């Protein structure tokens, strides 16, 4: 759907994710133009992505902040009627072009969490956004009195009309205002009301900003078994290793590589151990040790 641009971003640590995300699109006949907001990409990395066609690589300016806060500034670059942000640590399993956009141009297509899911974000709550968080958001936004939402939305997938370009810019500016400087990753506990960084700030705007789009009542990307966006939320990422919750997608993810190789695409080298089909059984055995190693490494940082 060429009136919609798919946007993603990464540094070289996530290049395999970007490569296989776009590879999953082209392998499933998704022809949308793609913008990659790239941090410190090599010339070879850019050349490999150019193979897919209709891919624009924009060098992101140097920043002391987490890459997660780049989402709105990358999305604003789209010149189509719609823009769809997709986290690069995921892939399309099937042709999803018909599912990307919101049902109405006044909506934002994004997954709103159930109360059960939201309680995993706020364990001390009843599943709704805690009142002290809402109070901080209300004061910081300074517009609406009553929140539109009682649970948060996930920012791994976002699609909306470019009519909301000003709203995207508000998101960018608000992050600069309320998030502390420095890159500590996706989660930043220094500010309790905004510990989920870009996601917390977007939700504050969806709750209290007057110019916010309405959240679409239904999220389409997890409904059709033959057309899914599958997101690897936790670490390790598949190009580093497989964990207990992600291994079920081993075949689907490595099939992207098989298809690209059959079609003659040049692959990044070397191919990680965890993405080689011949290593499936060993990757299965190593699921829990790999997860434990990742957790211990994080604790020792």
C-alpha positions in Angstrom: 0.0 0.0 0.0 2.0 2.9 -1.3 0.1 5.7 0.4 1.7 4.4 3.6 5.3 4.5 4.6 6.7 1.9 7.1 9.3 3.5 9.4 11.8 1.8 11.7 15.1 2.7 13.4 18.2 1.0 14.8 21.9 1.1 15.3 24.2 -1.7 14.1 23.4 -3.9 17.1 19.9 -4.3 15.7 20.8 -4.4 12.0 19.8 -8.1 11.7 16.4 -7.1 13.0 16.0 -4.4 10.4 17.3 -6.6 7.6 14.9 -9.4 8.4 11.9 -7.0 9.1 12.2 -5.5 5.6 13.0 -9.0 4.2 9.8 -10.3 5.7 7.9 -7.4 4.0 9.3 -8.0 0.5 9.2 -11.7 0.9 5.4 -11.4 1.5 4.8 -8.9 -1.3 4.5 -5.9 0.9 5.6 -3.1 -1.3 5.3 -0.1 1.1 8.2 2.4 1.0 10.4 2.0 4.0 12.4 4.6 5.9 15.2 3.4 8.2 16.4 6.0 10.7 20.0 4.7 11.0 22.5 5.3 13.8 26.1 4.7 12.9 25.3 2.4 10.0 28.2 1.2 7.9 28.3 1.7 4.1 28.0 -2.1 3.7 24.8 -2.2 5.8 23.2 0.6 3.8 24.1 -1.3 0.6 22.5 -4.5 1.8 19.2 -2.8 2.7 19.2 -1.0 -0.7 18.7 -4.4 -2.3 15.1 -4.5 -1.2 14.1 -1.5 -3.2 12.2 1.6 -2.1 14.2 1.8 1.1 15.4 5.2 2.2 18.1 5.3 4.8 18.3 8.5 6.9 21.4 9.0 9.1 20.1 10.0 12.5 21.9 12.9 14.2 24.2 12.2 17.1 22.3 12.1 20.4 22.9 11.3 24.1 19.4 9.9 24.4 18.0 6.4 23.9 17.2 5.4 20.3 13.6 4.8 21.5 13.0 8.6 21.6 13.7 8.8 17.9 10.3 7.4 16.9 8.4 10.6 16.2 11.2 12.4 14.5 11.6 9.4 12.2 7.9 9.1 11.5 7.6 12.8 10.6 9.9 12.2 7.6 7.2 10.2 5.8 5.7 11.9 2.7 2.8 9.6 2.2 -0.8 10.0 3.5 -0.1 7.5 6.3 2.9 6.4 8.3 3.4 3.1 10.2 6.1 2.7 12.8 7.3 -0.9 13.4 9.9 -1.9 15.9 12.7 -3.6 14.1 12.9 -6.6 16.6 9.9 -8.2 14.9 8.7 -9.4 11.5 5.7 -9.8 9.3 4.4 -13.4 9.0 2.3 -13.1 5.8 1.2 -10.1 3.8 -0.1 -7.5 6.3 -0.5 -4.5 4.0 -4.3 -4.6 4.3 -4.1 -4.5 8.1 -1.6 -1.8 8.8 -3.8 1.3 8.7 -6.4 2.5 11.2 -10.0 1.9 10.2 -10.6 5.7 10.2 -8.2 8.6 9.5 -9.1 10.1 12.9 -7.7 7.0 14.7 -4.3 5.8 15.7 -3.9 2.0 15.1 -2.0 0.8 18.2 -2.5 -2.0 20.6 -4.2 -0.9 23.9 -3.4 -3.3 26.7 -6.0 -5.2 28.5 -6.2 -4.7 32.3 -4.4 -8.0 32.8 -1.6 -7.0 30.5 -1.4 -3.5 32.0 -1.0 -5.0 35.4 2.3 -6.4 34.3 3.4 -2.8 33.6 2.0 -1.5 36.9 2.0 -4.5 39.3 0.7 -2.5 42.2 -2.4 -1.3 40.4 -5.8 -3.0 39.6 -4.8 -3.1 36.0 -5.6 0.5 35.2 -3.1 3.3 35.0 -2.3 4.4 38.6 -3.8 7.7 39.7 -0.4 9.2 40.7 0.9 8.6 37.2 -2.2 10.1 35.6 -1.9 13.1 37.9 1.7 13.7 36.7 0.7 13.3 33.1 -2.3 15.6 33.5 -0.1 18.3 35.0 2.6 18.0 32.4 0.3 18.1 29.5 -2.0 20.8 30.9 -4.9 20.3 28.6 -7.7 17.8 29.3 -8.9 17.1 32.9 -10.2 13.5 32.3 -8.0 10.8 30.7 -9.2 9.2 27.5 -7.7 5.8 28.4 -7.6 3.6 31.5 -4.8 1.3 30.3 -1.7 2.0 28.2 -0.9 1.3 24.6 2.2 -0.5 23.3 4.4 1.5 21.0 6.0 -1.4 19.1 3.5 -0.8 16.3 1.8 2.6 15.5 -0.1 3.6 12.4 -1.8 6.9 11.8 -2.6 9.6 9.2 0.0 12.2 8.5 -2.8 14.7 9.3 -1.4 14.1 12.8 2.0 15.4 12.0 1.7 18.1 14.6 0.7 15.5 17.2 3.9 13.5 16.3 5.9 16.7 16.8 4.2 17.2 20.2 5.3 13.7 21.2 8.9 14.6 20.2 8.9 17.8 22.1 7.3 16.4 25.2 9.9 13.7 25.4 12.6 16.4 25.4 10.8 18.1 28.2 10.0 15.3 30.6 12.6 12.6 30.0 16.1 13.0 31.6 19.1 13.2 29.3 21.3 10.1 28.9 20.8 6.7 27.4 19.9 4.0 30.0 17.8 1.9 27.6 14.1 1.4 26.9 13.3 1.4 30.6 14.4 4.4 32.7 13.4 4.4 36.4 14.7 7.9 37.0 11.3 9.3 36.4 8.5 7.1 37.8 5.7 8.4 35.6 7.8 8.0 32.4 9.8 4.8 33.1 8.8 3.4 29.8 10.3 6.4 28.0 8.7 7.0 24.6 5.8 4.7 25.4 4.9 6.6 28.7 5.1 9.9 27.0 2.9 8.9 24.1 0.3 7.5 26.5 0.3 10.7 28.5 -0.6 12.5 25.2 -3.2 10.0 24.2 -4.8 10.5 27.6 -4.6 14.3 28.0 -3.7 16.1 24.8 -6.5 17.8 22.9 -5.0 17.1 19.5 -4.5 13.4 20.1 -6.1 10.8 17.7 -8.6 8.4 19.1 -7.2 4.9 19.8 -8.7 2.4 17.3 -11.1 0.1 19.1 -9.5 -3.0 17.5 -5.9 -4.0 16.9 -5.6 -5.9 13.7 -2.0 -7.2 13.7 -2.6 -10.2 16.0 -5.9 -11.5 14.7 -5.3 -13.3 11.4 -3.0 -16.4 11.7 -1.9 -15.9 8.1 -1.1 -12.2 8.6 0.7 -11.3 11.8 3.2 -8.8 13.1 5.3 -10.8 15.6 7.3 -8.8 18.0 10.3 -10.2 20.0 9.7 -8.0 23.1 12.2 -9.4 25.5 15.9 -10.2 25.4 17.8 -12.1 24.0 16.9 -11.1 20.4 16.9 -14.0 18.0 20.1 -13.0 16.3 21.8 -13.3 19.7 20.0 -16.4 20.9 16.5 -17.8 21.6 14.6 -17.7 24.9 11.8 -19.9 26.1 9.1 -17.5 24.9 10.5 -16.8 21.5 11.7 -20.1 20.3 8.2 -21.1 18.9 8.9 -18.6 16.1 12.3 -20.2 15.1 10.9 -21.8 11.9 9.0 -18.7 10.7 11.9 -16.4 11.4 14.6 -18.5 9.7 12.3 -19.1 6.7 12.7 -15.4 5.9 16.4 -16.1 5.4 15.7 -19.2 3.3 13.4 -17.2 1.1 15.8 -14.3 0.7 18.7 -16.7 -0.2 16.5 -18.5 -2.8 15.6 -15.1 -4.3 19.3 -14.2 -4.7 19.6 -11.5 -2.0 23.0 -10.9 -0.5 23.0 -11.6 3.2 24.9 -9.9 6.0 27.9 -12.0 7.1 28.4 -14.0 9.1 25.0 -15.6 9.6 24.5 -15.8 13.4 24.6 -19.3 15.0 21.1 -18.8 16.3 19.7 -18.0 12.8 21.0 -21.2 11.1 18.3 -23.8 10.7 20.8 -26.6 11.2 21.2 -25.4 14.8 17.5 -25.6 15.7 17.8 -28.5 18.1 20.8 -27.0 20.0 19.0 -23.6 20.1 16.1 -25.4 21.7 18.3 -27.0 24.3 19.9 -23.7 25.1 16.7 -21.7 25.6 16.9 -21.4 29.4 20.7 -21.2 29.7 20.6 -18.4 27.1 18.0 -16.5 29.0 19.9 -17.0 32.3 23.1 -15.8 30.7 21.3 -12.7 29.4 19.9 -11.9 32.8 23.2 -12.4 34.6 25.0 -10.2 32.0 22.4 -7.4 32.6 22.9 -7.6 36.4 26.7 -7.4 36.1 26.6 -4.2 33.9 
